[in-house]
Amino acid sequence: MTYKNAAAGLPFGGGKCVIIGDPKKDKTEGMLRVLARFIHRLGGLFLTGIDVGTTLQDMELMHMETPYVVTLPESLGGPGNSAVATSFGVFQGIRACLKEIYGSPLPQGRTIAVQGIGAVGKDLVKYLVEAGALVTVADIDQEKVAALASEYKVNDVSPDKIHTLDVDVYSPCAMGAVLNEQSIPELGCKIVCGSANNQLATEQDGELLARRGILYAPDYVVSSGGVISGMDSLQPGGFNRQRALETVSHIYKTMGNVIAISKEQGIPTYRAADVLAEQRIATIRQVKSLATWGQK
């Protein structure tokens, strides 16, 4: 999260709090409120928000115990569904990658395979179809696939085949570690850009993608739309959707910067993203050092 926030240009460090258990079976209101009380004791040093296994309703419960919750329902002044901003950020990342490979950021006529059509994947499909892309989807939940196919003109394949398709872009939007020594040789795409966290099983897999000539958009760079949107609620006057999405659109430029660093330094994009984040972290540290110079 530190690198994600730094790459996104946000003035925050990063951290994760985790409740170990099955959210479908073990999660209770009491559990969430106890966690919120602990977060409150940190006095604002740690902010939390929606992520895997939690909902807006969960955030509302936690907000009863602490104000340090940033992804709240719209009724409480928050951004609501963070998938809208996350998917928009991934869409901008795809555009930046298309610009690099094909000379134009326009998705029109490009073939894109989206793996996982949960909240983020579904919204991403909407952006892509409306932009004229030819989309194929896959999900383990066939009811989701059928519902999406009734709403948008998309093709579908089985989840174990989606990464092998001969397409311009493969967009993993489900679980992580999908890019590994077994799957990478099977990829039929020129670009990998999706919202799934920790897509590379190992750093060596980032090297393998580069050797194959596949442009990889580091997940923490292009999936930062949700956290950008959530943090907008801390602005004076509270959350502003237009302002938040405008900030999220800068992911296009950020991904372009990652590509530029990759080419200039001759390193894979996963490492170039780290370089960008580390540069920004170092700059902030220097500013803080100057600000506190001479203080006891």
N, C-alpha and C positions, 0 to 999 in steps of 0.2 A: 504493500500500500504506500510505503514511502516513495518508491520509485514511480508508482502510478500517479500520485499527487504531484510529484516534482515534474514529471513529463507533461502533466496537464497544466502546469503553471500555477497550481494552487499553493497558497502559503501555509501548508500544513505538512506535518510528518505523516506517519502512517502506522496502523496497528489493526489487529483483528481480535475480537473476543469470540470465544467458541463455547457453545454448550454441547457436550458430547451426548448423542442420543439420536433416536429416530424421530424427526419432527412430526411424523404422522401418528406416532404412538406415545412418545414420552413428553412432548411439549405441554406445559400447563401455564395458566395465567400466573400462578404463584412463582414458578420458576423464572419467568420473564421479569416479573416485578422485583424479585430479589436481585437479579442481574442489574436491573436499572438502578436499584439503590446503591449497589457497589459502584457503578459508573458515576453516580451522583457524588459519591464520597471523593472522587478524584477532582472535583471542583472545576470541570471544564477542560482538564488536560487531555481528556479522551472523549471523543464524540462517536456515537454509533448510528447505524442506519440499516436499512433493509438489505438482506443478502440471501444466499441459498438457505432454504428451510424456514424463512420468516416471511411475514406478510405485513401489509399496511396496518392491519388490525393489531398485529403484535406490537408494532411501533407505537400505536395509539395507547396500548396498555402500558408500555414502558414509559411513555411520556407522562403518565399519571404520577410517576415517581421522580422523574428528572427532566429538565428542559434540554439535556444534552443529547437529543435525538434529532437527526436532520432530515430523514425521509419520512415525513408525516403526510397524512391524507390532506387533500386540498382544503377540506373543511377546517383544518387546524393551521392553515397557512403554509403547508408544505407543498412539494412538487407532485404529490400523488404517485402514480405508477411510474417508477424510475425506468422501466423497460423502454418507454418512449424515447428518452434521452440516450440511453445506452445504445439502442438500435440505430438512432440517428448518427451517433458517433462512429459506429462500425460502418455505416453507409458512407460517411465521409472518408474513412480509411480505405474503403474499397475504391472510391473515386480517385484518391491519391495514387493508389497502386495501378489503377487502369491508366492514369496519366503517364506513369513511369514506363509501363510496358507497351502501351499502344499509342501514346502521344495525345490521348484525349481522355478526360475524366468521365465522359458520358457513359452510363451503363447501357444505353439503348443498343439493343441487338447483341449484347454480351451474354454469354451463357454462364450462369452462376448456380452452384449447388449448395444448398443450405442444409446443414445437418443439425437437427434439433429445432422444433418449432414451438418452443415454450413461449413465454411472454416476449422475450427479446427476439427470438428467431421469427416469430409471427410478424412482429412489427417491422423487422428488417425486410421480410418478403414484401410487405406492403410498399415500403420505400422503393424497392428494386423493381417491382412490377409497374408501379406508377411511373418509374423512370424509363420503362421500355425494355428492361432486361428479360431474358428468357430463363425462367427459374425452375429448378428441380429441387424437391424437398425430400427429406427422410426423417422419420421419427419412430420410436418404438411404440408410440400410442397411435394406432391406426385411426381412431376416432378423431384425433386432432388433424391428421392428414386429410381425412374425408371432409371435415368441416372447412379446412383451409382451401381445399380444391373446389368447394362449392362457392367460395367467396372470391377467389382469384384464379386466373388461368395459370396453373402450374402443373408440372409433371411430378411423379413420385417414384422412388425406388426404395429398395430395402436398405435399412441403416448400415448393413455390412458392405454395401456396394457404392454408397454415395461418394466416397473419397476416390474411387477408381474412375469416375466419369471423365470423359474428355471434355473439359470445360475451361473457361477463362479463369474462373474464380471458384475455389472451394472455401466455404464459410462454415467452420465448426462452431456451433452455438449450443452445444450440450455440455457434457462433462470433459474434464481435462485429459492430458496425456494421450491424445489421439494422434499426435505426430511422433512416431517412434520408428525403430529400425525395421519393423515389419510393414507399417503402413506407408512410410515415405517412398519406398521403391514402387508402390502401387499407385501413387498419385498421378492423376491425368491432367492436372491443372498447371497454370503458369503463376497463379497467385493464391496464397492462403491468407485469408483475412476474416476473422470471426470473433465472437464474444466470449467463447469458452475460456475459462481461467486455466492457466498453466498448461497450454496446449502441447508444449515440448515435453516429452517424457524425460529427456536429459538435455544438457547443453550441447552434447555431441550431435543431437538430432537437428539443432539449428545449423550446425556445420554441414550436415548431410543435405539439408534443404538447399543451402547455398551452392553446394557442389553440383546439385541437380539443376541449378539455374532457376529455382522457384523462389519468387519474391514472397517473403514471409512478413506479415504485419504483426509485430509483437502485440500480444493480446492486451497487456496492461496499458499500452498506448491507445489502441482504438476502442477499448471497452470502458474508457474513463468517463463517458457521458453521464452515467448515473451518479457518480460521485460529484462531478461538476455541477449537475443539476441540484443535488442535495445541498451542496455548500452554498449555492446561490441564496438559499433561504436565510443565510446569516448576514446577507447584505442589508444595509439600512433600508427600512421600508418593507423588508421581507421578500419572499420569493416572487420573481417576475419571470414568467415562462418565456416570453420573447427574448429577454436578456440572457436567460440560461441557455436556450437553444442557439443563440448567436455565439455564445462562448463555446458550446459544444462543437459548432461548425469549424472552430479553429483546429480541430483534430486533423482536418485535411492538411493544413500547413505543417502541423507537428509531424505527421507521418512523412511528409515531403522532406522535412529536416532530418528525420531518421535515415531516409534513403540517401540523402546527400552525404551524411556522415559515413554511412556504409561504403559509399563509392570513394570518398576522399581518403578514408583510412584503410580501405581494402579489408573490411571486416564484415561479418554477417550482420543482418539487420537486428537480430536479437541482442547482439553485443552493442550495436550502434545506439539502440534505445537506452541501454544502461549508461553509455557515455553521455548521452543528452541529459538524462536524469541526474547523473553524478555532477555534471557541469553546473546544473541549476542548484543542486544542493550545496556545492562548494561556494557558489556566489552568495547564497543566503547566509552561509556560515561566516563569510567574509564581512558581509553587511552587519551581521549581529556583533561580530568582533569589534568592528569600528564603532558601533553604537554604544558598546559597553566599555570601550577603552577608557582607562583612567578611573573607572568606578571601583569601589572597594566592595 
